[in-house]
C-alpha cells in the first residue's frame, strides 16, 4: 500500500490526539478513509518530528476506521503532501527533508507562490502595484503614492488573511503594526462592494482551486459585517459556485497561470480574486496549500478535492 504523509507545522506529540478542533479531525478522518479505500495509507506529522540522521519521521499519526487515530513510529513515506506554514526556518528544514522525500508541491513552486511581491510582478496586469516595506518610515514614504482612501498592508509571505491590515490611509502610519525587519507589501484598496458580476452583490472574494491545470472547484467568500477579510478563518461565509458559472473574465488569468506554472507537475494551488466597482477582476493572492477542511457549504467541494488528490497520489 502506498504511503503518503501530510506534513504540518509545530505540534505536541504528547497530546492524546492530533487535532484541537473537531472540524479538522472530522475532515481528515474523511479524507484518510477515502484514501484507504483507494489503497493509500495516510500519515500526519510535524516537520519537527523528522530524524535527520536516520532519515525517517520518528513520530506520525495514522488513522483507520477501527482504531481511530493511532501513533506510528519510524515512518518513511513514499512522498509528502506539504501543509506547513510559511517561514524561513520551515523552508530550510523542508529543503533538507526533500533530499530524501519528494514533496507535493515542489518546494520551488511553494516559495514562488508564497511570495506576494513575486506574484505581483508575474501577474502585474491583474494585480495592484505592490510596494515593499520593512519599517514605518518605509510606510510613510509609500503612503504618499497611494491613491485610494484605504490602504492594504500584508506580510510578504503569509496566507489566509493572517496579519493583513486594512486601514484608512490618513491614519495608517500611526495605527499600523509593523515589526521592524519583517517584510510587508503595501497595496491600494480594492472596493469589491458591488460583488461578482452575475453571482452576488456584496463585498467578496472568489477563490478558484486548481489541480494539475484543471479547475476543481470555486466559491465566493463574504466577510463578516465588521470586517473586510473574507477568509473562513477570519469569520467569513462561503457560497459554492459551479465551475461553469465562473466569470469568463477570469479565464485568461487562469490560463496564464497554468501556462506559467506548467513546469511544475503536479501542482495544487488556488487563486483569490476580487472584482472592483467597474467589474474588473484583480488577483488578491495565490495559495500553494488550499484548505482541506470541510467547512459548512464545502462538503461536495472537498469530496471532489480529495478525489483529485487521490488521483495524484496514485499516479506518483
Secondary structure, 3 states (H helix, E strand, C coil): CEEEEEEECCCCCCCCCCCCCHHHHHHHHHHHHHHHHCCEEEEEEEHHHEECCCCEEEEEEEEECCCEEEEEEEECCCEEEECCCCCHHHHHHHHHHCCCCEEECCHHHHHHHHCHHHHHHHCCCCCCCCEEECCHHHHHHHHCCCCCCEEEEEECCCCCCCCCEEEEHHHHHHHCCCCCCCCEEEEECCCCCCCCCCCCCCCCEEEEEEECCEEEEEEEEECCCCCCCCCHHHCCEEEEECHHHCCHHHHHHHHHHHHHCCCCCCCEEEEEEEECCCCCEEEEEEECCCCCCCCCCCHHHHHHHHHHHHHHHHHC
